[in-house]
Amino acid sequence: MSQDESSCSLTRGQQRWLEHLRVYEAQGCSLKHCALDHHLSVQAAYAAKGELKRRGAWPAPPSSSAPLTWSLCR
């Protein structure tokens, strides 16, 4: 199932989180930092990301043993 197909079965809240995650990724910042900057719950952001991954709406991280690094939003 493609991202577009899977996003059709998402709730309105899940679609909003998906949009937030796309913005965060485009900004190149960590989920925690961007959630805090936008006055969103960090715990809810990680929970939403996990649910989106489970549904196949968010891509899995690259299969690499090297940790991912992110730049700050600011």
N, C-alpha and C positions, 0 to 999 in steps of 0.2 A: 504494500500500500504506500502510495506516495504521500509527501507532506500535505499536499493540497487535498487529497482524498481524506486523509485522517483528520484534517482540521475541520472538515464538514461535520463530523460527529462530535465535535467538542462543544461543551457548554459555553455560554457567553463569557463566564468568568475565565475559563480555560483559554478561550480565544484572546481575552485581554492579556493574560499572562504570557501567551505566546508572542503577542506584539511587544510586550515589555522585554522579553528575552531577546527578541530579534534586535531591538534598539540597543540593548546592553552589549550584545555581541558586536554590532556595528561600531559602537563607541570603543570597544576593546577594553572594557573595564570588568572588574570582578562582579559577580552577582551580588555579593554582600555590599560592596561599595555603592553600586548603582541603586540598589534597593533603598539603602539608607539615604542617599542623595534625593530620592524621589518620595521619601517618607512612607515607604512600604515595609511591611514586616519581612525581615530576612528569613525567618523560619517559614513563612508562607511562600516566599519566593522559591526556596529550595524544595518545598513540598510540591509546589506547582510544577517546577522543572522535572522532578522525579515522576510525577503523574503524566506529564506530556511525553517523557521518554518511554514510559510504560505503554502508552497508547501509540507510540511510533510517530508522534507529531514533532518531536525534537530529536535532532541527530545525536547519536552516541559520540562520546569523545573519541579522538583518534586512538587507535590501539598502539600505544607507545609506552615504554617504561619511563620515559622522561616526563617530569611533571609539566603541566601547562603553566605558562606565565602570562600574566595580563598586565597591561599598563593601567595607570590610574585614569579616571574619567577627566580629571581636571588638568 
